[in-house]
C-alpha cells in the first residue's frame, strides 16, 4: 500500500482530515470507512469490522496531532508516531503524473500501521514545508471539524465556505442590531 505524499500536494491530507472528522462525529463502520478510502483512491481491499476498529483508534491518534497549533508539540507527536510506525519513503511515478513521494508500509503490517505511518509522514512533510501547523479546527461556533490549510495568504480559520459565510452573516446581523 502506498500513499501520495507529494510536495505541496495536500491530497493525502484531505483524507486524514476527513477520517478524523468522521471519527469525531460518530463511529463509522467498515462500510463507511471503506467508502471514505475509496473516495480518496486507496487500494482496493476488504475492510473487516476489527480492522475498522483499528482505523478508528488510529484516527484518534491523528486527532491529537490535528488538534495542535503549536508546531513543536505537533512535531513531537509526529516523531512519536514515526518511531512506532515507520514508513519506507520512495519515489513513484504514476501514469500521467510527475514523480512523487509515497510511503510503502513494511510487509505484514496491518491497516493501522499503514494509516499511521503514511499519515505521520504526510503531516510531518506538510508541517516542515509550511513551517508550522498548516491545519486546524474550524473557528465557527458549533463546528469542530478539522481542515487542511492549503492557502498561501491569510491563515484559514474555517473548515468550509459555508461555515465562514455563517459566521460573517451572524456578525453582520449582530452589527445591524447594534
C-alpha positions as CSV (number, residue, x, y, z in Angstrom):
1,X,0.0,0.0,0.0
2,X,1.3,3.5,-0.8
3,X,0.0,7.0,-0.1
4,X,1.0,10.0,-2.3
5,X,2.9,12.4,-0.1
6,X,3.9,14.8,-2.9
7,X,5.3,18.2,-2.1
8,X,2.7,21.0,-1.9
9,X,0.1,18.4,-2.6
10,X,-2.3,18.1,0.3
11,X,-4.4,15.4,-1.4
12,X,-3.5,12.7,1.2
13,X,-4.0,15.2,4.0
14,X,-7.6,15.7,2.9
15,X,-8.1,12.0,3.5
16,X,-6.6,12.3,7.0
17,X,-8.8,15.2,7.9
18,X,-11.9,13.5,6.5
19,X,-11.1,10.4,8.5
20,X,-10.5,12.4,11.7
21,X,-13.8,14.3,11.2
22,X,-15.7,11.1,10.6
23,X,-14.4,9.5,13.8
24,X,-15.0,12.7,15.8
25,X,-18.6,12.8,14.6
26,X,-19.5,9.2,15.3
27,X,-18.4,5.6,15.0
28,X,-18.1,4.9,11.2
29,X,-18.4,1.2,10.5
30,X,-16.3,-0.8,8.0
31,X,-18.6,0.1,5.0
32,X,-18.4,3.8,5.8
33,X,-14.6,3.7,6.2
34,X,-14.2,1.7,3.0
35,X,-16.3,4.3,1.2
36,X,-14.0,7.0,2.6
37,X,-10.9,5.1,1.5
38,X,-12.5,4.6,-2.0
39,X,-13.2,8.4,-2.4
40,X,-9.5,9.1,-1.7
41,X,-8.1,6.5,-4.1
42,X,-6.9,3.9,-1.5
43,X,-6.0,0.5,-2.9
44,X,-8.9,-2.0,-3.0
45,X,-9.1,-4.3,-0.1
46,X,-11.8,-5.8,2.1
47,X,-12.1,-4.0,5.4
48,X,-13.4,-6.1,8.3
49,X,-15.1,-4.7,11.4
50,X,-12.0,-5.4,13.6
51,X,-9.8,-3.6,11.0
52,X,-12.3,-0.7,11.1
53,X,-11.9,-0.5,14.9
54,X,-8.2,-0.3,14.4
55,X,-8.6,2.5,11.9
56,X,-10.9,4.4,14.3
57,X,-8.3,4.0,17.1
58,X,-5.6,5.2,14.7
59,X,-7.7,8.2,13.7
60,X,-7.9,9.2,17.4
61,X,-4.1,9.5,17.4
62,X,-4.3,11.7,14.3
63,X,-7.0,13.9,16.0
64,X,-4.4,14.5,18.7
65,X,-2.0,15.8,16.1
66,X,-4.6,17.8,14.2
67,X,-5.7,19.5,17.4
68,X,-2.3,21.1,17.8
69,X,-1.5,24.6,16.7
70,X,2.0,24.5,18.4
71,X,4.4,23.1,15.8
72,X,6.8,21.9,18.5
73,X,4.1,19.8,20.1
74,X,2.9,18.6,16.8
75,X,6.4,17.6,15.7
76,X,6.9,15.7,19.0
77,X,3.6,13.8,18.4
78,X,4.5,13.1,14.8
79,X,8.0,11.9,15.7
80,X,6.4,9.5,18.2
81,X,4.2,8.1,15.5
82,X,7.0,7.8,13.1
83,X,9.1,5.9,15.7
84,X,6.2,3.5,16.4
85,X,5.0,3.1,12.8
86,X,8.0,3.6,10.5
87,X,7.3,4.0,6.7
88,X,9.6,3.4,3.8
89,X,9.6,6.6,1.6
90,X,10.1,6.0,-2.1
91,X,9.7,8.0,-5.3
92,X,6.8,6.7,-7.5
93,X,5.7,7.9,-10.9
94,X,2.0,7.2,-11.6
95,X,0.7,7.2,-15.2
96,X,0.4,10.7,-16.5
97,X,2.0,12.3,-13.4
98,X,5.3,13.5,-12.2
99,X,7.5,11.8,-9.6
100,X,6.0,12.0,-6.1
101,X,7.0,10.7,-2.7
102,X,5.0,7.8,-1.5
103,X,5.3,5.7,1.7
104,X,5.4,1.9,1.5
105,X,4.3,0.1,4.6
106,X,6.5,-2.9,5.7
107,X,5.3,-6.3,4.5
108,X,2.9,-7.9,7.0
109,X,1.9,-4.6,8.6
110,X,-1.8,-4.2,9.4
111,X,-4.1,-1.4,8.2
112,X,-3.5,0.6,11.4
113,X,0.3,0.6,10.8
114,X,-0.3,1.7,7.1
115,X,-2.6,4.5,8.2
116,X,-0.4,5.9,11.0
117,X,2.9,5.6,9.1
118,X,1.6,7.3,5.9
119,X,-0.3,9.9,7.8
120,X,2.5,10.8,10.2
121,X,4.9,11.1,7.2
122,X,2.4,13.2,5.3
123,X,1.7,15.5,8.2
124,X,5.4,15.8,9.0
125,X,6.2,16.8,5.5
126,X,3.4,19.3,5.4
127,X,4.5,20.8,8.8
128,X,8.1,21.1,7.6
129,X,7.2,22.5,4.2
130,X,4.7,25.0,5.5
131,X,6.9,25.9,8.6
132,X,4.0,25.3,11.0
133,X,0.8,23.5,11.6
134,X,-1.0,24.2,8.3
135,X,-4.2,22.6,9.6
136,X,-6.7,23.4,12.3
137,X,-10.1,23.1,13.7
138,X,-13.0,25.3,12.4
139,X,-13.5,28.5,14.3
140,X,-17.2,28.7,13.6
141,X,-19.4,28.3,16.7
142,X,-20.8,24.8,17.0
143,X,-18.4,23.3,14.4
144,X,-15.4,21.3,15.5
145,X,-14.4,19.9,12.1
146,X,-10.7,19.8,11.0
147,X,-9.3,21.3,7.8
148,X,-6.0,21.5,5.9
149,X,-4.8,25.0,5.2
150,X,-3.5,24.9,1.7
151,X,-3.8,28.6,1.1
152,X,-0.9,31.0,0.5
153,X,-2.2,34.2,2.1
154,X,-4.1,34.6,5.4
155,X,-4.3,31.6,7.6
156,X,-7.5,29.6,7.1
157,X,-10.0,29.7,10.1
158,X,-13.0,27.7,8.8
159,X,-13.5,24.2,7.5
160,X,-15.7,25.3,4.6
161,X,-17.0,28.4,2.9
162,X,-20.4,27.5,4.4
163,X,-19.0,28.0,8.0
164,X,-17.2,31.1,7.0
165,X,-20.4,32.6,5.5
166,X,-22.4,31.6,8.5
167,X,-20.0,33.5,10.8
168,X,-19.9,36.6,8.6
169,X,-23.7,36.7,8.3
170,X,-24.1,36.3,12.0
171,X,-21.6,39.1,12.6
172,X,-23.3,41.3,10.0
173,X,-26.7,40.7,11.6
174,X,-25.3,41.4,15.1
175,X,-23.8,44.7,13.9
176,X,-27.1,45.7,12.3
177,X,-28.9,45.2,15.6
178,X,-26.4,47.3,17.5
